Amino acid sequence: MPYSHRMDDIQPATAITDLAAELVIPKDGTLSRVLFKDDDIRLVLFGFDTGQELTEHTASMPALLQIISGQARLELGEDTVTVGPGSWVHMPAHLPHSVLAEEPTVLLLTLIRK
């Protein structure tokens, strides 16, 4: 569970100590969960079972992907890259992209509002 603490006029801090524990990957499915949202960013945790995918799409804002566990193949415009735990990807706004899980995979998506 996220932890928040507020001090006077300072925005609260949010800490998630185990991202992979925030969701259970559904058998033969995909699950997403919004972990945090404010005026500037939105964090969405995704869980994909083997063979599950997000077909090609675009986002209207820049995005970051961090692979927490598993392995996935990303199509990023004209490029294809295989990513695993510890991988980090920046995608500019409007870049066509897709995700295919090669094994059960958890990834964190950060959408950045300009």
C-alpha positions as CSV (number, residue, x, y, z in Angstrom):
1,M,0.0,0.0,0.0
2,P,1.2,3.5,-0.7
3,Y,2.3,5.6,2.3
4,S,1.6,9.3,2.5
5,H,2.7,11.9,5.1
6,R,1.7,15.6,5.1
7,M,3.6,18.4,6.7
8,D,2.0,21.9,7.0
9,D,2.0,23.4,3.4
10,I,4.3,20.8,1.8
11,Q,2.8,18.2,-0.5
12,P,2.6,14.8,1.0
13,A,5.2,12.2,0.2
14,T,4.2,8.9,-1.4
15,A,6.3,5.8,-1.0
16,I,5.6,2.3,-2.5
17,T,8.0,-0.2,-1.0
18,D,7.3,-3.1,-3.3
19,L,5.8,-2.3,-6.7
20,A,5.5,-5.9,-7.8
21,A,3.3,-6.6,-4.7
22,E,0.8,-4.0,-5.8
23,L,-0.9,-6.3,-8.2
24,V,-1.2,-10.0,-9.1
25,I,-0.8,-10.8,-12.8
26,P,-4.0,-12.4,-14.1
27,K,-3.7,-15.7,-15.8
28,D,-4.1,-15.1,-19.6
29,G,-4.8,-11.5,-19.0
30,T,-3.6,-7.9,-18.4
31,L,-4.3,-5.7,-15.4
32,S,-3.5,-2.1,-14.8
33,R,-3.8,-0.1,-11.6
34,V,-3.3,3.7,-11.1
35,L,-0.9,4.1,-8.2
36,F,-0.6,7.9,-8.1
37,K,-2.1,10.8,-9.9
38,D,-1.7,14.6,-9.6
39,D,-1.6,17.6,-11.9
40,D,1.8,16.7,-13.3
41,I,2.2,12.9,-13.4
42,R,0.2,9.7,-13.5
43,L,1.7,6.4,-12.4
44,V,0.1,3.2,-13.7
45,L,1.3,-0.3,-12.8
46,F,0.7,-3.0,-15.5
47,G,0.8,-6.7,-15.1
48,F,0.9,-8.9,-18.3
49,D,0.7,-12.7,-18.5
50,T,2.9,-14.4,-21.1
51,G,1.7,-13.5,-24.6
52,Q,-0.5,-10.6,-23.5
53,E,-0.1,-7.3,-25.3
54,L,-1.0,-3.7,-25.7
55,T,-1.4,-3.2,-29.4
56,E,0.1,-0.1,-31.1
57,H,-1.1,3.2,-29.8
58,T,0.2,6.6,-28.9
59,A,0.0,8.9,-25.9
60,S,-0.6,12.6,-26.0
61,M,2.2,13.2,-23.4
62,P,5.7,12.0,-22.8
63,A,5.9,8.7,-20.9
64,L,8.5,6.6,-19.1
65,L,8.4,2.8,-18.8
66,Q,10.3,0.9,-16.0
67,I,10.3,-2.9,-16.1
68,I,9.9,-4.2,-12.6
69,S,9.9,-8.0,-13.4
70,G,9.6,-10.2,-16.4
71,Q,10.5,-9.6,-20.0
72,A,8.7,-7.8,-22.8
73,R,9.2,-6.8,-26.4
74,L,8.5,-3.2,-27.2
75,E,7.9,-1.6,-30.5
76,L,8.9,2.0,-30.3
77,G,8.2,3.7,-33.6
78,E,10.4,1.9,-36.1
79,D,12.6,0.2,-33.4
80,T,12.1,-3.1,-31.5
81,V,13.7,-3.6,-28.1
82,T,13.5,-6.4,-25.6
83,V,13.4,-5.2,-22.0
84,G,13.7,-6.9,-18.6
85,P,14.0,-5.9,-14.9
86,G,15.9,-2.7,-14.5
87,S,15.2,-1.5,-18.0
88,W,14.0,2.1,-18.5
89,V,12.5,3.7,-21.6
90,H,11.6,7.3,-22.4
91,M,8.9,7.8,-25.1
92,P,8.2,11.2,-26.5
93,A,4.5,12.2,-27.0
94,H,2.8,10.7,-30.0
95,L,5.4,8.0,-30.6
96,P,3.6,4.8,-31.8
97,H,4.4,2.0,-29.5
98,S,3.2,-1.5,-28.4
99,V,4.1,-4.0,-25.6
100,L,4.2,-7.8,-25.9
101,A,5.0,-9.8,-22.7
102,E,7.4,-12.7,-23.4
103,E,6.9,-13.9,-19.8
104,P,4.8,-12.7,-16.9
105,T,5.7,-9.0,-16.7
106,V,5.1,-6.1,-14.4
107,L,5.9,-2.6,-15.7
108,L,5.5,0.9,-14.3
109,L,4.2,3.6,-16.7
110,T,4.8,7.3,-15.8
111,L,2.8,9.8,-17.9
112,I,4.2,13.3,-17.7
113,R,1.9,16.3,-18.3
114,K,3.8,19.3,-19.7
